[in-house]
Amino acid sequence: DVQLQASGGGLVQAGGSLRLSCITSGFTFDDYAIGWFRQAPGKEREGVSCINSRDDITAYADSVKGRFTISSDNAKNTVYLQMNSLKPEDTAVYYCAAGDFLLHAWGYDYWGQGTLVTVSS
């Protein structure tokens, strides 16, 4: 079956860095875009970044552009999200998902369990 496992979250100080990993299995990796989404308490789930691994095409939300970098290791069916210069407003549960090359949750078919990122001030 299709599985996506997000990991790498934790508690960091503002200005710090984390790298999230999304390890996937059970589907043809190159047939899907992989997206990162986040959801904070009381807020809608929002798209953060996505990657078309076949063509190495990426997209970012304006709020993270210049601070976050998405990448893929196609041999390992894994996508990473390098997060630098973290801000308290980045605090959220981060999810990886497989689907369309969009920053909209409704465009994605499969979801991981999420990993919590907490940024203190």
Order of alpha helices (4+ residues) and beta strands (2+ residues): beta-beta-beta-beta-beta-beta-beta-beta-beta-beta-beta
